[in-house]
Amino acid sequence: MTAPKVGCHCFTFSDVPHIISLALQLLWKYDFVHRDVSTGNVLWDPKLRGGRLGDLEFMINVRDTSSDDAKTVR
């Protein structure tokens, strides 16, 4: 699969895995982990032909050691 052209608004549904991968890479670049990637958290708008990664409730910063989050195993 070739990467979609960013900024052209010409994404198709088949580009969604690549777009989500880019979103996760961007989060990781800033030391965040999503922790709940699933089909229910991928939002696709067919009119705009674009997608988003939603439900950031369980996202954590991997550098933050002060968190007392029982859901997180470090």
C-alpha positions as semicolon CSV with decimal commas, in nm:
position;residue;x (nm);y (nm);z (nm)
1;M;0,000;0,000;0,000
2;T;0,132;0,343;-0,087
3;A;0,105;0,618;0,169
4;P;-0,178;0,866;0,104
5;K;-0,079;1,219;0,011
6;V;-0,110;1,426;0,328
7;G;-0,314;1,742;0,284
8;C;-0,490;1,638;-0,037
9;H;-0,813;1,513;0,127
10;C;-0,810;1,219;-0,111
11;F;-0,800;0,940;0,145
12;T;-1,009;0,631;0,098
13;F;-1,126;0,381;0,356
14;S;-0,839;0,150;0,260
15;D;-0,597;0,423;0,378
16;V;-0,733;0,409;0,736
17;P;-0,474;0,160;0,872
18;H;-0,193;0,382;0,745
19;I;-0,356;0,697;0,886
20;I;-0,403;0,531;1,227
21;S;-0,042;0,415;1,217
22;L;0,069;0,774;1,156
23;A;-0,148;0,895;1,446
24;L;0,007;0,635;1,680
25;Q;0,359;0,728;1,562
26;L;0,286;1,094;1,636
27;L;0,161;1,007;1,986
28;W;0,473;0,794;2,047
29;K;0,698;1,079;1,927
30;Y;0,563;1,286;2,218
31;D;0,591;0,992;2,465
32;F;0,224;0,894;2,467
33;V;0,066;0,551;2,427
34;H;-0,303;0,522;2,330
35;R;-0,372;0,183;2,500
36;D;-0,721;0,136;2,351
37;V;-0,689;0,114;1,973
38;S;-0,989;-0,072;1,837
39;T;-1,237;-0,042;1,553
40;G;-1,473;0,143;1,788
41;N;-1,214;0,415;1,840
42;V;-1,139;0,478;1,474
43;L;-1,372;0,747;1,346
44;W;-1,418;0,767;0,968
45;D;-1,608;1,048;0,796
46;P;-1,703;0,942;0,442
47;K;-1,807;1,296;0,343
48;L;-1,471;1,442;0,440
49;R;-1,295;1,118;0,339
50;G;-1,082;1,139;0,650
51;G;-1,041;0,967;0,982
52;R;-0,949;1,028;1,342
53;L;-0,832;0,824;1,636
54;G;-1,068;0,877;1,926
55;D;-1,117;0,781;2,290
56;L;-0,800;0,911;2,446
57;E;-0,928;0,837;2,799
58;F;-0,664;0,573;2,872
59;M;-0,376;0,746;2,695
60;I;-0,068;0,780;2,912
61;N;0,264;0,956;2,898
62;V;0,531;0,687;2,920
63;R;0,775;0,931;3,083
64;D;0,536;1,016;3,368
65;T;0,627;0,787;3,658
66;S;0,400;0,966;3,908
67;S;0,085;0,801;3,773
68;D;-0,091;0,565;4,011
69;D;-0,301;0,411;3,736
70;A;-0,403;0,058;3,830
71;K;-0,471;-0,022;3,462
72;T;-0,108;0,039;3,371
73;V;0,161;-0,225;3,406
74;R;0,510;-0,080;3,374
